[in-house]
Amino acid sequence: MKKFLIVLMLLFLTSCTHIIGALQEFVNSDSTDDSNITSEVINPDNDFVDTPNVNELIINNGEKHHFNESLKKDGPMTGECFPSIGTPKLLVIPVTFTDSHSTSFHLRKYEKDLQKCFNGSEEETGYYSLNGFYKESSYGKLDVKADILDFYQLSQASRYYESQPKNNGSQVILEEVIRALDKTIDFSQYDYDNDGFIDGIWLVYDHSIDFNNANFWWAYQTQAGFRGIFDGKRPSYYGFASIDFIYTNKNGQTEYDKSGINIDAHTFIHETGHMMGLDDYYSYDLNQRRFFVDRGYPACYGTYGYDMMDATYGDHGVLSKLLLGWIDPFVITENSFVSLSSFAKTGDAILIPNNSKDYIKNMTIYAHYYLMVCYDESLINGKDKPINNPSAISTDGIVIYECHAEKPVNPGYYGNNYLTGFKYNNTDNKTFSKLNGFDYEKSEWFVRFLTNGIETADNAKVLFNVNDCLRNYTKEKTTVPFNFKVLRRDTINNELDKYVIAIKIY
């Protein structure tokens, strides 16, 4: 549950995606005979944009832009990560210790429950399995299959591994297990992209979570530190977590509603996101955490909890999906009308460069830009209900991320392959130490809300009415290079269909 980037996120009561044309190209539209479609018309401010009747528009979809980039292909320092597209296989190795109190009956039950956690149906889990989540979140582009092995009996007691120097116990376990299983397992089958590395390994240990020792008896993802070639492949990224994380009465999760969940895959989904090269979207700075806790928030969240890589619930956000190669956004560099449908259902997204002229010369996902999507409570978002979160969202709305995904000038600064190493990273304590009075406009966050141009926890719950536009809330002093205005909200059978939005580029 660790690591990260930076971004800025605006949440408005509006919603989600298709290029419709330049502002000057609005023309009369054909009408629809579908009596189930209703439109809520918002008369635009004439000072914002000069448009005809918004019910008389022809929506002409533009083309999405496909970026031939992803964290796996050319991300900063993440070349060995788990593939984000295709049908790769995870190797799941449950391990037990010589001092374990679990009987063979318990171990067999754990194995069956792990099968449900990684490969099971929604009926079996009461939520999603890891496979089901990633298939849904990726719009079918990632179909992870997990091979669950029988429990492996380690050679030592749990205390032996826990007491390894430099908190290196999981590395010792990994090496012991891989060398022992090399006699019976063909590791080459776990290199889907044939890059010479085992794509991903999960070590699930038979030991309770130690909430007072989150450095070891916890859940995290890291990288193999020992050398060795097994069936022509090297170990690289692996996860380490207690079997207790799949049980709601033991995993200690208090930020989402666990009622109805039989087998809880949230932690394994989050950590597997790290295997694919994603960072955490929250700060590791304890002072910033205290600032939020003092104001009633569960922690210092970059998205106020609304992202799987933030508080470990909800869907993956738009930047993650762009970096993983799951979506092709519309790139807007001039005044445009757009329609936005549910991001969770369609993957619709708009990319607005911070500097359109420079961006057109070199269109890349590793840059400074804004992403606009429609948030609603469909699919994954509808299954996760946050609790103890005063910024809880219960409506559809426009979400805007300001993304600083530039590659670092000196990648070696971060020291290892795990960190994605973008321009901003939540482990950059040197940057955090320069902050005075928690100036959130300058702090190194991956994802942030912007309300009234001020970044504070107290503003997190603000949701904007569809009659409002961005600059109304940034006091016209914003450096955001665009404005937008909602023109129409369409529903089908009382469910959100799309928003029609005017975007003005400055």
C-alpha positions as CSV (number, residue, x, y, z in Angstrom):
1,M,0.0,0.0,0.0
2,K,2.7,2.4,-0.9
3,K,4.1,4.7,-3.7
4,F,3.0,7.6,-6.1
5,L,3.0,10.8,-8.8
6,I,1.0,14.2,-8.9
7,V,-2.2,15.7,-10.2
8,L,-5.0,18.1,-9.5
9,M,-8.6,17.0,-9.4
10,L,-11.7,19.1,-9.7
11,L,-15.1,17.6,-8.9
12,F,-18.2,19.2,-10.3
13,L,-21.9,18.2,-10.2
14,T,-22.0,17.4,-14.0
15,S,-20.7,14.4,-16.1
16,C,-18.9,12.4,-19.2
17,T,-17.1,12.1,-23.5
18,H,-17.1,12.7,-27.3
19,I,-15.7,15.5,-29.4
20,I,-18.6,17.4,-30.9
21,G,-16.9,20.2,-32.8
22,A,-15.6,23.7,-32.6
23,L,-17.8,26.2,-30.7
24,Q,-18.6,27.9,-33.9
25,E,-19.9,24.7,-35.5
26,F,-23.2,24.2,-33.6
27,V,-26.0,23.5,-36.0
28,N,-29.6,22.3,-35.8
29,S,-29.9,18.6,-34.8
30,D,-32.1,15.8,-35.7
31,S,-34.7,15.0,-33.1
32,T,-35.1,11.7,-31.3
33,D,-38.3,9.6,-31.1
34,D,-37.2,7.8,-27.9
35,S,-39.6,8.9,-25.3
36,N,-37.4,7.4,-22.6
37,I,-34.7,10.0,-23.2
38,T,-35.0,13.3,-21.3
39,S,-32.8,16.3,-21.3
40,E,-32.2,18.9,-18.6
41,V,-31.3,22.1,-20.5
42,I,-29.0,24.5,-18.9
43,N,-29.1,27.8,-20.7
44,P,-25.5,28.9,-21.2
45,D,-24.1,32.2,-20.1
46,N,-23.9,34.3,-23.3
47,D,-20.7,35.8,-21.9
48,F,-19.1,32.4,-21.9
49,V,-20.1,31.1,-25.3
50,D,-22.5,32.2,-28.0
51,T,-24.6,29.1,-28.9
52,P,-28.0,28.3,-30.5
53,N,-30.6,26.3,-28.7
54,V,-28.8,23.5,-27.0
55,N,-31.7,21.1,-27.9
56,E,-30.9,21.7,-31.5
57,L,-27.3,20.4,-31.7
58,I,-25.8,17.7,-33.8
59,I,-23.2,15.9,-31.9
60,N,-20.4,14.9,-34.2
61,N,-18.0,12.6,-32.5
62,G,-14.3,13.3,-33.1
63,E,-11.7,10.6,-33.1
64,K,-9.9,9.3,-30.0
65,H,-6.2,9.6,-29.9
66,H,-4.3,6.3,-29.3
67,F,-1.0,6.7,-27.4
68,N,1.4,4.0,-28.3
69,E,2.8,4.3,-24.7
70,S,2.2,2.7,-21.3
71,L,4.1,2.2,-18.1
72,K,5.0,-1.3,-19.3
73,K,6.4,-0.2,-22.6
74,D,8.3,2.9,-21.8
75,G,7.4,4.1,-18.3
76,P,10.1,5.7,-16.2
77,M,11.9,2.8,-14.5
78,T,9.1,0.3,-14.6
79,G,10.0,-1.9,-17.5
80,E,9.8,-5.2,-15.6
81,C,6.3,-4.6,-14.3
82,F,3.3,-6.8,-14.7
83,P,1.6,-6.5,-18.1
84,S,-1.5,-4.3,-18.1
85,I,-3.0,-5.7,-21.4
86,G,-3.7,-9.3,-22.5
87,T,-3.9,-12.5,-20.5
88,P,-0.9,-12.7,-18.2
89,K,-0.7,-15.2,-15.4
90,L,0.0,-14.4,-11.7
91,L,1.8,-17.0,-9.6
92,V,0.2,-17.1,-6.1
93,I,2.2,-19.0,-3.5
94,P,0.7,-19.5,-0.1
95,V,3.3,-20.1,2.6
96,T,3.2,-21.3,6.2
97,F,5.8,-21.4,9.0
98,T,7.1,-24.1,11.3
99,D,5.3,-22.4,14.2
100,S,2.0,-22.0,12.4
101,H,-1.1,-23.1,14.3
102,S,-3.2,-23.7,11.2
103,T,-4.3,-27.3,10.6
104,S,-4.4,-29.0,7.2
105,F,-8.1,-28.3,7.2
106,H,-7.5,-24.5,7.6
107,L,-4.9,-24.5,4.9
108,R,-7.1,-26.3,2.4
109,K,-9.9,-23.7,3.2
110,Y,-7.4,-20.9,2.7
111,E,-6.4,-22.3,-0.7
112,K,-10.1,-22.5,-1.8
113,D,-10.7,-18.9,-0.6
114,L,-7.6,-17.6,-2.4
115,Q,-9.0,-19.2,-5.6
116,K,-12.2,-17.2,-5.1
117,C,-10.2,-14.0,-4.2
118,F,-8.1,-14.1,-7.4
119,N,-10.3,-15.9,-9.9
120,G,-13.8,-16.2,-8.4
121,S,-17.2,-14.8,-9.5
122,E,-19.1,-11.9,-7.9
123,E,-21.5,-14.4,-6.5
124,E,-18.7,-16.2,-4.7
125,T,-17.0,-13.0,-3.4
126,G,-19.8,-10.6,-2.8
127,Y,-17.6,-8.1,-4.6
128,Y,-15.1,-8.7,-7.4
129,S,-12.2,-11.1,-7.6
130,L,-8.9,-9.7,-8.8
131,N,-9.7,-11.1,-12.2
132,G,-13.2,-9.7,-12.3
133,F,-12.1,-6.3,-11.1
134,Y,-9.3,-5.9,-13.7
135,K,-11.5,-7.2,-16.5
136,E,-14.2,-4.7,-15.7
137,S,-11.8,-1.8,-15.0
138,S,-9.8,-2.3,-18.2
139,Y,-12.9,-2.6,-20.4
140,G,-11.9,-6.2,-21.1
141,K,-8.3,-5.4,-22.1
142,L,-6.7,-7.2,-19.1
143,D,-7.8,-10.7,-18.2
144,V,-5.5,-11.9,-15.3
145,K,-5.4,-15.6,-14.6
146,A,-3.9,-16.6,-11.2
147,D,-2.4,-20.0,-10.5
148,I,-3.0,-20.8,-6.8
149,L,-0.4,-23.3,-5.5
150,D,-0.8,-25.5,-2.4
151,F,0.7,-24.0,0.8
152,Y,4.4,-24.3,0.9
153,Q,6.0,-25.2,4.2
154,L,8.9,-22.8,5.0
155,S,12.0,-24.1,6.7
156,Q,11.9,-21.7,9.7
157,A,9.5,-20.2,12.2
158,S,7.9,-16.8,11.6
159,R,10.2,-15.0,14.0
160,Y,13.2,-16.0,11.9
161,Y,11.9,-14.1,8.8
162,E,10.6,-11.2,10.8
163,S,14.0,-10.6,12.4
164,Q,16.0,-10.5,9.1
165,P,18.1,-7.3,8.8
166,K,16.8,-4.4,6.8
167,N,13.3,-5.8,7.1
168,N,14.4,-8.3,4.3
169,G,12.3,-11.2,5.5
170,S,10.0,-11.4,2.5
171,Q,13.0,-11.5,0.2
172,V,14.4,-14.5,2.1
173,I,11.0,-16.2,1.8
174,L,10.8,-15.5,-1.9
175,E,14.2,-16.9,-2.6
176,E,13.7,-20.0,-0.5
177,V,10.3,-20.7,-2.2
178,I,11.5,-20.1,-5.8
179,R,14.6,-22.2,-5.5
180,A,12.6,-25.1,-3.9
181,L,9.8,-24.9,-6.5
182,D,12.1,-24.7,-9.5
183,K,12.2,-28.5,-9.5
184,T,8.5,-28.8,-10.2
185,I,7.3,-25.5,-11.8
186,D,8.1,-24.2,-15.3
187,F,8.5,-20.5,-14.5
188,S,8.7,-19.6,-18.2
189,Q,4.9,-19.8,-18.4
190,Y,4.7,-16.7,-16.2
191,D,6.5,-14.4,-18.6
192,Y,3.6,-13.4,-20.8
193,D,5.4,-10.5,-22.5
194,N,8.7,-12.5,-22.9
195,D,10.8,-9.8,-21.4
196,G,12.9,-12.3,-19.4
197,F,11.2,-11.6,-16.0
198,I,8.5,-13.5,-14.1
199,D,5.6,-11.1,-14.5
200,G,4.2,-11.2,-11.0
201,I,4.3,-13.3,-7.8
202,W,2.1,-13.2,-4.8
203,L,3.4,-14.6,-1.4
204,V,0.4,-15.0,0.9
205,Y,1.5,-15.9,4.4
206,D,-0.3,-17.8,7.1
207,H,0.2,-15.3,9.9
208,S,-2.1,-12.6,11.3
209,I,-1.7,-9.0,10.4
210,D,0.3,-7.0,12.9
211,F,-1.2,-3.5,12.9
212,N,1.6,-2.4,15.1
213,N,4.3,-3.7,12.7
214,A,3.1,-2.6,9.3
215,N,6.6,-2.8,7.9
216,F,6.5,-6.6,7.8
217,W,3.3,-8.4,8.8
218,W,1.3,-6.2,6.4
219,A,0.6,-6.1,2.7
220,Y,2.9,-4.5,0.2
221,Q,4.6,-4.9,-3.2
222,T,8.3,-4.7,-3.8
223,Q,11.0,-6.1,-6.1
224,A,13.2,-9.2,-5.8
225,G,16.7,-8.3,-4.6
226,F,18.4,-11.7,-5.2
227,R,19.9,-12.9,-8.4
228,G,18.9,-16.1,-10.0
229,I,17.5,-17.5,-13.3
230,F,14.8,-20.1,-13.3
231,D,13.7,-21.6,-16.5
232,G,15.3,-18.7,-18.3
233,K,13.4,-16.1,-16.2
234,R,14.3,-13.8,-13.3
235,P,12.0,-12.9,-10.4
236,S,11.1,-9.3,-10.2
237,Y,7.9,-7.7,-8.8
238,Y,6.1,-9.6,-6.0
239,G,3.4,-9.0,-3.5
240,F,3.5,-10.0,0.2
241,A,0.3,-10.1,2.3
242,S,-1.4,-12.0,5.1
243,I,-4.2,-14.5,4.3
244,D,-6.2,-12.4,6.8
245,F,-6.6,-9.6,4.2
246,I,-9.3,-11.6,2.3
247,Y,-11.5,-11.9,5.4
248,T,-13.5,-8.8,6.4
249,N,-13.5,-9.6,10.1
250,K,-9.7,-9.7,10.2
251,N,-8.3,-7.3,7.6
252,G,-8.9,-4.1,9.6
253,Q,-10.3,-2.1,6.6
254,T,-12.6,0.6,7.9
255,E,-12.9,2.9,4.9
256,Y,-15.5,1.1,2.8
257,D,-18.7,-0.8,3.5
258,K,-17.8,-4.5,3.9
259,S,-21.3,-5.8,4.4
260,G,-22.2,-8.4,1.9
261,I,-18.5,-9.2,1.0
262,N,-17.6,-12.8,1.5
263,I,-14.1,-12.8,0.2
264,D,-12.4,-9.4,0.1
265,A,-9.9,-8.8,-2.8
266,H,-9.4,-5.0,-2.3
267,T,-5.9,-5.2,-0.9
268,F,-4.7,-7.6,-3.6
269,I,-6.2,-5.5,-6.3
270,H,-4.5,-2.4,-5.0
271,E,-1.1,-4.0,-4.6
272,T,-1.3,-5.6,-8.0
273,G,-1.8,-2.1,-9.3
274,H,1.7,-1.4,-8.0
275,M,3.0,-4.5,-9.8
276,M,1.8,-2.8,-13.0
277,G,3.8,0.4,-12.2
278,L,1.1,2.6,-10.5
279,D,2.0,4.7,-7.4
280,D,-0.1,5.4,-4.4
281,Y,-2.2,8.5,-4.7
282,Y,-1.8,9.6,-1.1
283,S,0.9,11.3,0.8
284,Y,3.4,9.4,3.0
285,D,4.1,12.6,5.0
286,L,2.9,12.1,8.6
287,N,2.4,15.8,9.2
288,Q,0.0,16.0,6.2
289,R,-1.8,13.0,7.4
290,R,-2.3,14.5,10.8
291,F,-3.7,17.7,9.2
292,F,-6.4,15.6,7.5
293,V,-7.2,13.4,10.5
294,D,-7.6,16.5,12.7
295,R,-10.4,17.6,10.3
296,G,-12.2,14.4,10.3
297,Y,-10.7,12.7,7.3
298,P,-9.4,9.1,7.6
299,A,-6.0,10.0,6.0
300,C,-4.2,12.4,3.7
301,Y,-5.8,11.3,0.4
302,G,-4.9,12.7,-3.0
303,T,-8.3,11.9,-4.4
304,Y,-10.1,12.0,-1.0
305,G,-10.4,8.3,-1.3
306,Y,-12.0,8.0,-4.7
307,D,-9.5,5.8,-6.5
308,M,-8.3,2.2,-6.0
309,M,-4.7,3.5,-5.7
310,D,-5.7,5.9,-3.0
311,A,-7.9,4.5,-0.2
312,T,-8.0,1.0,-1.8
313,Y,-11.6,1.2,-2.9
314,G,-13.4,2.3,-6.1
315,D,-12.3,2.0,-9.6
316,H,-9.0,2.9,-11.1
317,G,-9.0,6.6,-12.0
318,V,-8.5,8.1,-15.5
319,L,-4.8,8.8,-15.2
320,S,-4.1,5.2,-14.1
321,K,-6.1,3.9,-17.0
322,L,-4.3,6.2,-19.4
323,L,-0.9,5.1,-18.1
324,L,-1.9,1.4,-18.3
325,G,-3.0,1.8,-22.0
326,W,-6.7,1.1,-21.3
327,I,-8.2,4.3,-22.8
328,D,-7.8,6.5,-25.8
329,P,-8.8,10.0,-24.8
330,F,-10.0,12.8,-27.0
331,V,-7.3,15.5,-27.2
332,I,-8.8,19.1,-27.2
333,T,-6.6,22.0,-28.2
334,E,-9.3,24.4,-29.4
335,N,-12.8,25.6,-28.3
336,S,-15.0,22.6,-28.5
337,F,-18.4,21.1,-27.7
338,V,-18.1,17.6,-26.1
339,S,-20.4,15.0,-24.7
340,L,-19.3,13.0,-21.7
341,S,-20.7,9.5,-20.8
342,S,-20.0,7.4,-17.8
343,F,-16.2,6.8,-17.6
344,A,-16.7,3.6,-15.7
345,K,-18.9,2.2,-18.5
346,T,-17.2,3.6,-21.6
347,G,-13.7,4.8,-20.8
348,D,-14.6,8.2,-22.3
349,A,-12.1,10.9,-21.4
350,I,-10.9,14.3,-22.6
351,L,-7.3,15.4,-22.5
352,I,-6.6,19.1,-22.5
353,P,-2.8,20.0,-22.7
354,N,-1.5,22.6,-20.4
355,N,0.3,24.2,-23.4
356,S,-1.6,23.2,-26.6
357,K,1.0,24.6,-29.0
358,D,3.9,22.6,-27.5
359,Y,1.9,19.5,-26.9
360,I,0.8,19.1,-30.5
361,K,4.4,18.8,-31.5
362,N,5.0,15.9,-29.1
363,M,1.8,14.2,-28.0
364,T,2.7,11.9,-25.1
365,I,1.2,10.6,-21.8
366,Y,4.3,11.8,-20.0
367,A,3.5,15.5,-19.9
368,H,1.5,18.2,-18.0
369,Y,-2.1,18.0,-19.0
370,Y,-5.7,17.9,-17.7
371,L,-8.0,14.9,-17.9
372,M,-11.8,15.3,-17.7
373,V,-14.2,12.4,-17.2
374,C,-17.6,11.6,-15.8
375,Y,-17.8,10.1,-12.4
376,D,-20.9,8.1,-11.6
377,E,-21.8,5.2,-9.3
378,S,-22.0,2.5,-11.9
379,L,-20.2,-0.8,-12.0
380,I,-17.2,-0.8,-9.6
381,N,-17.9,2.6,-8.1
382,G,-21.4,1.4,-7.3
383,K,-20.2,-1.6,-5.4
384,D,-17.8,0.3,-3.1
385,K,-19.5,2.4,-0.5
386,P,-17.1,4.6,1.5
387,I,-17.7,5.1,5.2
388,N,-16.0,7.5,7.7
389,N,-15.4,9.8,4.8
390,P,-16.9,13.3,4.9
391,S,-16.2,13.9,1.2
392,A,-18.3,10.9,0.2
393,I,-19.9,11.3,-3.2
394,S,-23.4,10.1,-4.0
395,T,-24.0,11.6,-7.4
396,D,-22.6,11.8,-10.8
397,G,-20.2,14.6,-11.7
398,I,-17.4,15.9,-13.8
399,V,-13.9,15.1,-12.5
400,I,-10.9,17.0,-13.7
401,Y,-7.4,15.8,-13.0
402,E,-4.4,18.1,-13.5
403,C,-1.6,15.6,-14.2
404,H,2.1,16.1,-13.8
405,A,3.3,12.9,-15.4
406,E,6.5,14.2,-16.8
407,K,9.5,11.8,-16.6
408,P,12.2,12.9,-14.2
409,V,15.4,14.6,-15.5
410,N,17.5,12.2,-13.4
411,P,15.6,8.9,-13.0
412,G,18.4,7.4,-10.9
413,Y,17.5,9.7,-8.1
414,Y,14.7,7.3,-7.0
415,G,17.1,4.4,-6.7
416,N,15.1,1.4,-7.8
417,N,12.8,0.1,-10.5
418,Y,9.7,0.0,-8.4
419,L,9.0,3.7,-8.1
420,T,7.5,5.1,-11.3
421,G,9.8,8.1,-10.9
422,F,7.6,10.9,-12.4
423,K,8.3,14.5,-12.0
424,Y,6.3,14.4,-8.7
425,N,6.5,11.5,-6.4
426,N,5.0,11.1,-2.9
427,T,8.2,9.6,-1.6
428,D,10.1,12.8,-2.4
429,N,10.7,13.9,1.2
430,K,13.1,16.6,0.2
431,T,10.2,18.4,-1.6
432,F,7.9,17.9,1.4
433,S,10.4,19.3,3.8
434,K,10.3,22.6,1.8
435,L,6.6,23.1,2.4
436,N,5.6,25.9,4.7
437,G,2.2,25.8,6.5
438,F,1.0,22.9,4.2
439,D,0.7,25.0,1.0
440,Y,-1.3,22.4,-0.9
441,E,-1.0,24.4,-4.1
442,K,2.7,23.6,-4.1
443,S,2.7,20.2,-2.4
444,E,3.7,17.1,-4.3
445,W,0.4,15.4,-4.7
446,F,-0.6,13.0,-7.5
447,V,-4.3,13.9,-7.5
448,R,-5.9,17.0,-5.9
449,F,-9.2,18.7,-5.8
450,L,-9.3,22.4,-6.7
451,T,-12.1,24.5,-5.2
452,N,-11.9,28.2,-5.1
453,G,-8.3,27.9,-6.1
454,I,-7.5,26.6,-2.6
455,E,-6.5,23.0,-1.7
456,T,-7.8,22.1,1.7
457,A,-9.6,19.2,3.3
458,D,-12.4,21.5,4.3
459,N,-13.3,22.1,0.6
460,A,-13.3,18.4,-0.3
461,K,-17.0,17.9,-0.1
462,V,-18.0,20.8,-2.4
463,L,-20.0,19.6,-5.4
464,F,-20.8,22.2,-8.0
465,N,-24.2,22.8,-9.6
466,V,-24.5,22.2,-13.4
467,N,-25.1,26.0,-13.8
468,D,-21.6,26.7,-12.6
469,C,-18.3,26.7,-14.5
470,L,-14.7,26.3,-13.6
471,R,-13.7,29.9,-13.4
472,N,-16.5,30.8,-11.1
473,Y,-14.7,28.8,-8.5
474,T,-11.2,29.8,-9.2
475,K,-11.9,33.6,-9.0
476,E,-10.6,34.2,-12.5
477,K,-7.1,34.0,-11.2
478,T,-6.6,30.4,-12.0
479,T,-3.7,29.2,-14.2
480,V,-6.0,26.5,-15.5
481,P,-5.8,27.1,-19.3
482,F,-9.5,26.4,-20.0
483,N,-13.0,26.8,-18.8
484,F,-16.1,24.7,-19.3
485,K,-19.9,25.1,-19.2
486,V,-22.5,22.3,-19.0
487,L,-25.2,22.8,-21.6
488,R,-27.3,19.7,-21.2
489,R,-27.7,16.6,-19.1
490,D,-29.4,13.6,-20.8
491,T,-30.9,10.6,-19.1
492,I,-32.4,7.4,-20.4
493,N,-35.0,5.8,-18.1
494,N,-33.8,8.1,-15.3
495,E,-30.2,6.9,-15.6
496,L,-27.4,9.3,-16.7
497,D,-26.7,9.0,-20.4
498,K,-24.3,12.0,-21.1
499,Y,-23.6,15.6,-20.5
500,V,-23.2,18.1,-23.3
501,I,-20.4,20.5,-22.4
502,A,-18.8,23.6,-24.0
503,I,-15.0,23.9,-23.4
504,K,-13.2,27.2,-24.0
505,I,-9.5,27.1,-24.4
506,Y,-7.5,30.2,-23.2
